Amino acid sequence: MLTQEKLLRHLKKEFLTVKQVAKKYNISIQAVYKTLNKLKKKGVVFGSSGRGFNFQSTSTPTTQKGFNKKVIRLHGQEFNLKIKFKGYLDLPSIDYLDKNTIRFYKNSIEVYVKHSFYGYSPIEARNKSIRYMKRFITMLQDKYYIIVKNIRQVNAHYSEEENELSKDFHAKKKKLSIRSETDDKIWAKIDFSLNVNEFEFIDPNKSFEDTQKLTDFFNDVREHELVTISEIKLLMANMLKITSRNVIAIKKIERRLD
């Protein structure tokens, strides 16, 4: 009897065609396709199309603001994948695929990505990572004869390379770590691990948003003259003077009209 598990083995490990499988079990080609369609409905990927799973990113911005051409590096990514279907293979406890570390558990998988993704904005770097992960998960499913679901990113670090503040601290041989007021955990730091001056955002849940917000802020500072507190006070005082003069002028007009 042709089961889904046997068909998966014949197609993915033995590389038999549908016609060869039908001949092997003395059944019709339509019967093989019927079992094949059941596998596809479960999300099995045949070939390298990348279909059969959905990548769920932590956030999905709809707009991309201008960037100052500083390079952003996305790295230190970790993913959790739920196992939806297992083939006939006994899965190892740990393995490596395309330089990435993979840990297998009973019903889930942890993937530690060893690659870095570069872009002129956090969005560009993240989109490159998404494209890579779609290809990687296809390789993962094909190699271990499994189907995965609920792909969730649990960690990601974003760094602005050749950051001026990082350069200054490195020249002075100083370190900088910024801790959250709520849980006292480090969410940003200055790093020189790759011999590159980096300002790094490492919060597991907010590193993308932190990078986007702070790069937008630094872009505004770079593109415009920095306004000091004293200049803001002077501007407000002048506005009050203008407002006062306008009020006096209006009262004079009102008296004349009376």
C-alpha positions, 0 to 999 in steps of 0.5 A: 500500500502506498502511504504518504510517508512511502511516497515522500521517501520515493520522491525525495530520497530515491528520486523516483518519478510518479510513473515509476512509483505507480509501476512499483505499486501496480497502481494508476498514476492518478492514485499516486497523484491523489496521495501526492496532493494530500502531501501538498495540502500539508505543506510539503515542498517539492522542488525549490519553489519555496512554497508550502510555508509562511515566514512570519516577521516580527513587524511589517512596516509599510513605508521606507523612509530615506536613509543616510547610506550608512550600512546596516548589518542584521545578524545573530538571528534565531528562529523557532519552527514547529514540526507539522509532519515528520518523514521516516528519518530519525532526526539528530539532536543537533546538525549544521546546514549551510553553516547554520546550527540546527537543534531538533526537539520533539515537536520543534526546531531551533535555527541559529543563523550564522550569516549576516545581511546588509542593507542601507536601511533596516528594512532592506537588511531584513528583506534580504534575510527573509528571502534567504530564510525562504530558501533555507527552509526549503533546504531544511524540509528537503534534507530531513523530510519534514514539514514546518509551520509557525516560523517565528523569529526569536532574536535578531541584532541590528548594527549601524556600521562605522557609527561615529559614536562607536568610532569615538568610543573605540578611539578612547578605548571606552565601552558603552552599554545602554540598559532598559529602565524597566528590566535592566537588560542591555538593549544597545551597545557599542561593538568592535567584534569584527574590527568594524565600529558598530552601534548595535541594537540587541533587544530580542523583541524591538531591535528592528524598531529601535534601529529604525527610530534611532537611524531616523533621528541621526539622519535628521541630525546629520541633514539639519543643523542641531538646535540647542536648548538655548536656541529653542528658548530664544525662538519661543521668546521671539514668538511670544514677543510677536504674539504680544505685538499682534494682540496690542495691534488688534486692541488698537484696531478694535478701539478705533472701530468703536 
